[in-house]
Amino acid sequence: MAHDWKLFEPQDRLGIAPSEPLMSFLNGHGATPVRISMRHQKRPDSRVLQVLLTASRAWKGRDLGFDVSDLPPRLVQDFIRLGLTAENTGWSGLK
C-alpha cells in the first residue's frame, strides 16, 4: 500500500449516520486515496454498500484511489451475487 493512502479498518459494524466512524473517515479524507478494510465485517447492510459504491464513484471522479479490501469469503460471494466484481468496482477485496 502506498504511503499516501489512508486506511480505515473498523472493528464494529458499519453505519452511515453522520456521527459514525465510516462517515467521519470519508468526510475527513475526501482529498486523499482511501482503503476500507472489511476484515471484521460479517454483513454490511445495503445502505453501507450504497455509501461505499457512491464514495468509490466520487473518489474516482476526482482521480483518487478508493479501495475496499480484505473481504471475507462470505462477503465476496454476496457481492458477486449482487453483480459486483473487481472489474466493475476496482476493489482489491473482490479479486
trRosetta pair geometry for C-beta under 8 A, 3 or more apart (Angstrom, degrees):
i j d omega theta_ij theta_ji phi_ij phi_ji
1 5 5.2 -97 178 53 102 137
1 7 7.1 31 166 -66 163 118
1 35 6.6 -78 -133 -6 130 159
2 5 5.3 104 67 -14 81 101
2 33 7.3 44 67 69 120 146
4 32 6.4 -138 162 -157 87 105
4 33 6.3 78 110 36 90 107
5 32 7.4 153 -129 154 30 99
5 33 4.6 -56 -107 101 75 107
5 34 6.7 141 -166 -110 77 18
5 35 5.3 37 166 -11 126 108
5 65 6.4 -51 -104 84 105 133
5 67 7.7 -7 -151 26 137 120
6 25 7.6 -179 131 -172 124 97
6 29 4.7 -117 56 -136 156 150
6 32 5.3 77 -11 107 114 129
6 33 7.1 158 16 89 72 53
6 34 4.9 -29 66 -109 92 76
6 35 7.3 179 84 25 44 70
7 34 7.7 158 -86 -161 24 64
7 35 5.1 -20 -108 69 69 102
7 37 6.5 27 -172 -20 98 110
8 21 7.5 160 -161 143 116 100
8 22 6.9 109 156 -118 148 62
8 25 4.5 66 -98 -175 140 162
8 34 6.6 14 -3 -174 108 109
8 35 7.2 179 27 89 69 51
8 36 5.1 -19 68 -113 106 66
8 37 6.8 -166 90 20 50 77
9 37 3.9 0 -106 53 85 129
9 39 6.4 3 -152 30 104 117
9 40 7.3 89 172 7 82 112
9 70 7.8 22 -121 48 101 154
10 13 7.9 -60 137 83 129 5
10 14 5.8 121 69 -78 164 83
10 21 6.0 145 -105 90 109 132
10 22 6.5 -35 -54 -65 143 90
10 37 7.7 -180 21 74 59 80
10 40 6.5 -132 98 65 62 116
10 41 7.2 53 77 -64 106 98
11 40 5.3 -28 -134 108 42 169
12 21 7.7 108 54 22 109 134
12 40 7.9 11 -19 118 16 128
13 41 7.3 102 -122 -127 52 79
13 42 7.8 -40 -100 31 92 94
13 44 7.8 156 -163 -107 76 62
14 20 7.2 84 -171 167 57 135
14 22 5.0 50 -150 -41 100 145
14 41 6.4 -8 -9 -110 109 125
14 44 5.3 -5 51 -120 123 108
14 48 4.6 96 106 -130 122 143
15 20 4.0 -152 82 -108 93 146
15 22 6.8 171 61 25 46 117
15 23 7.9 -55 101 -12 70 108
15 48 7.2 -80 -109 -79 16 109
16 20 6.1 -66 -81 35 5 149
16 22 6.9 -51 -95 79 53 124
16 23 6.0 101 -157 -59 48 117
16 47 5.1 -113 6 136 145 113
16 48 6.0 -157 -48 -86 105 62
16 51 5.2 -176 -112 -46 122 148
17 20 4.7 114 56 -27 75 102
17 23 6.8 -129 87 8 37 147
18 23 5.5 -125 -137 124 31 151
19 23 7.4 39 39 65 13 124
19 24 7.2 16 -164 -51 31 111
20 23 4.8 82 64 13 88 104
20 24 6.9 -158 91 -7 42 89
21 24 5.6 -58 -142 40 32 112
21 25 6.1 36 159 -23 67 106
22 25 5.8 -57 -151 35 28 112
22 26 6.4 21 156 -14 65 107
22 36 7.5 40 -134 -130 99 127
22 48 7.2 30 99 -137 174 99
22 51 7.2 89 134 116 129 146
23 26 5.8 -52 -143 39 32 108
23 27 6.0 29 158 -15 66 110
23 51 7.6 -74 -86 -162 83 150
24 27 5.9 -59 -142 43 27 108
24 28 5.9 18 160 -14 63 117
25 28 6.0 -68 -144 43 23 106
25 29 6.1 -15 170 11 63 118
25 34 7.3 127 149 -149 103 141
26 29 6.6 -79 -136 51 22 88
26 30 7.0 58 163 -72 60 78
26 34 7.2 -168 -108 76 62 176
26 51 7.6 -131 -28 166 168 111
26 55 5.5 -83 -139 -121 134 141
27 30 6.6 -14 -156 -38 28 109
29 32 4.9 -69 -170 52 89 103
29 34 5.2 107 117 -76 135 122
30 58 7.9 -51 -144 134 94 123
30 59 8.0 -142 -151 -93 56 80
30 62 7.9 77 167 20 78 170
31 62 7.7 -105 -120 153 50 149
31 64 7.4 -165 -171 -86 28 152
32 64 6.8 137 147 -155 13 132
33 59 7.3 98 -122 -175 53 128
33 64 5.1 -162 -80 180 63 85
33 65 3.3 27 -139 53 119 98
33 66 7.0 -138 -152 -60 67 43
33 67 7.8 32 174 -1 99 97
34 59 6.8 -119 32 -106 97 151
34 64 7.8 39 4 144 76 117
34 65 7.3 180 32 99 39 77
34 66 5.8 11 60 -119 84 67
34 67 7.4 -161 103 34 50 68
35 65 7.7 -12 -61 128 81 111
35 66 7.9 165 -84 -163 43 35
35 67 4.4 -12 -114 69 82 105
35 68 7.6 167 -162 -87 60 20
35 69 5.5 4 -175 2 109 121
36 52 6.7 -113 53 -122 158 111
36 67 7.2 -173 26 95 65 54
36 68 5.0 -20 67 -111 100 70
36 69 7.2 157 77 23 46 71
37 40 7.8 54 121 9 98 82
37 69 5.4 -35 -104 76 64 91
37 70 4.4 19 -155 37 85 135
38 41 4.5 -60 -167 31 80 124
38 44 7.4 -81 -135 -27 116 123
38 68 6.1 33 -25 179 117 95
38 69 7.0 175 15 81 81 37
38 70 5.5 177 51 87 62 80
38 71 4.9 21 71 -96 131 61
38 72 7.1 -113 120 -2 98 75
38 75 6.1 -124 137 107 140 171
38 93 6.1 57 31 -136 118 164
39 70 4.0 -32 -63 147 84 135
39 72 7.3 102 -147 -51 35 85
41 44 5.5 -5 -178 -47 136 91
41 72 7.3 -154 73 5 67 111
41 75 6.7 58 96 -74 102 149
42 72 7.6 -14 -117 37 40 150
42 74 7.6 -6 -165 83 59 138
43 74 7.6 -62 -75 123 89 120
43 75 7.2 -169 -99 -91 53 89
43 78 7.2 117 -126 -45 90 174
44 48 3.9 -104 177 83 116 137
44 49 5.7 141 104 -49 116 80
44 52 7.8 59 120 -14 162 134
44 75 7.8 52 10 -127 91 122
45 48 5.4 100 57 7 67 101
45 49 7.4 -130 105 -1 37 91
46 49 5.5 -54 -148 39 38 114
46 50 6.2 44 152 -24 68 104
47 50 5.5 -50 -147 35 33 115
47 51 6.5 36 152 -20 64 102
48 51 5.7 -51 -151 34 33 112
48 52 6.5 33 151 -18 65 104
49 52 5.7 -53 -148 36 33 112
49 53 6.3 31 155 -17 66 106
49 79 8.0 -176 -132 -107 126 92
49 82 7.8 -34 178 143 154 173
50 53 5.9 -55 -146 38 30 109
50 54 6.2 28 156 -16 65 109
51 54 5.8 -58 -143 41 28 109
51 55 6.0 28 158 -18 66 110
52 55 5.8 -54 -141 40 27 109
52 56 6.2 34 155 -26 62 106
52 68 5.9 42 -172 -74 132 136
53 56 5.6 -50 -148 31 29 116
53 57 6.7 28 154 -16 62 104
53 89 7.5 -83 -114 -122 80 105
54 57 5.9 -55 -154 36 32 110
54 58 6.4 31 150 -19 66 107
55 58 5.5 -55 -146 38 34 113
55 59 6.2 33 157 -19 69 105
55 66 6.2 179 127 -151 86 145
56 59 6.1 -54 -145 36 27 107
56 60 6.3 22 157 -13 63 110
56 66 4.5 -174 -123 108 60 137
56 68 7.5 -55 -78 -22 124 105
56 89 6.4 -26 172 -163 164 83
56 90 7.2 163 -171 54 121 108
56 91 7.5 -58 -115 -63 143 100
57 60 5.9 -59 -146 41 28 108
57 61 6.2 34 153 -25 64 108
58 61 5.6 -54 -150 33 29 116
58 62 6.8 14 155 -6 62 106
58 66 7.9 89 66 -53 69 156
59 62 6.0 -67 -155 44 33 102
59 64 4.5 -91 -173 81 84 100
59 65 6.8 -33 151 98 126 18
59 66 3.6 123 65 -44 150 122
60 63 7.4 36 -171 -84 38 25
60 64 7.2 -111 -75 58 25 58
60 66 6.3 -88 -41 22 78 115
60 90 7.4 127 -85 27 132 156
66 90 7.5 81 74 90 76 122
67 90 7.2 -98 -101 124 71 88
67 91 5.9 132 -156 -132 60 59
67 92 5.3 15 -164 6 122 101
67 93 7.6 131 168 -11 85 90
68 71 6.9 50 135 -57 97 107
68 89 7.3 -38 32 150 114 133
68 91 4.2 -16 50 -140 88 127
68 92 7.6 -174 75 42 44 66
68 93 5.1 -71 116 20 75 129
68 94 7.7 46 82 -22 102 95
69 91 7.2 -158 -66 -177 49 83
69 92 4.9 3 -102 72 91 108
69 93 4.6 170 -137 -56 25 96
70 93 5.8 -52 32 -105 28 111
71 75 4.4 -125 -171 90 98 119
71 76 4.9 124 116 -61 124 80
71 79 7.0 -47 -159 3 156 141
71 91 7.8 62 -29 141 128 124
71 93 3.5 103 -10 168 101 119
71 94 6.5 33 23 -66 150 57
72 75 5.0 90 58 9 76 103
72 76 7.3 -138 97 -8 38 87
73 76 5.4 -52 -148 32 36 115
73 77 6.5 36 155 -18 67 102
74 77 5.8 -54 -154 35 32 111
74 78 6.4 30 150 -17 65 107
75 78 5.4 -53 -144 39 36 112
75 79 6.0 34 158 -18 69 106
75 93 7.7 -20 103 152 120 126
76 79 6.0 -58 -145 39 27 108
76 80 6.3 28 156 -20 63 108
76 93 7.0 -143 -86 148 92 83
76 94 6.1 153 -133 -121 87 59
77 80 5.8 -57 -147 36 28 111
77 81 6.5 32 154 -21 63 105
78 81 5.7 -54 -154 33 31 114
78 82 6.7 25 150 -13 63 107
79 82 5.6 -59 -153 39 36 110
79 84 4.2 -65 173 69 93 121
79 94 6.1 -103 104 -102 139 115
80 83 7.6 69 -176 -61 33 11
80 84 6.6 -95 -80 66 31 66
80 85 6.5 60 -116 -85 76 75
80 94 7.3 149 -67 -151 85 106
83 88 7.5 -25 147 60 81 154
84 88 6.7 -128 -142 76 47 108
84 89 5.4 32 -166 -38 94 133
84 91 7.7 10 166 30 112 132
84 94 6.4 -121 132 -103 90 153
85 88 5.2 75 53 20 85 92
85 89 6.7 169 74 8 37 94
85 94 5.8 169 -166 148 33 136
86 89 6.6 -74 -128 55 23 89
86 90 7.0 55 -176 -116 58 12
86 91 6.2 -117 -116 65 61 62
86 92 7.2 50 -129 -111 110 23
86 94 4.2 -171 -61 92 74 97
86 95 4.5 69 -88 -74 154 69
89 94 6.2 83 54 18 127 148
91 94 4.9 71 84 5 100 106
92 95 5.7 -37 -162 3 50 119
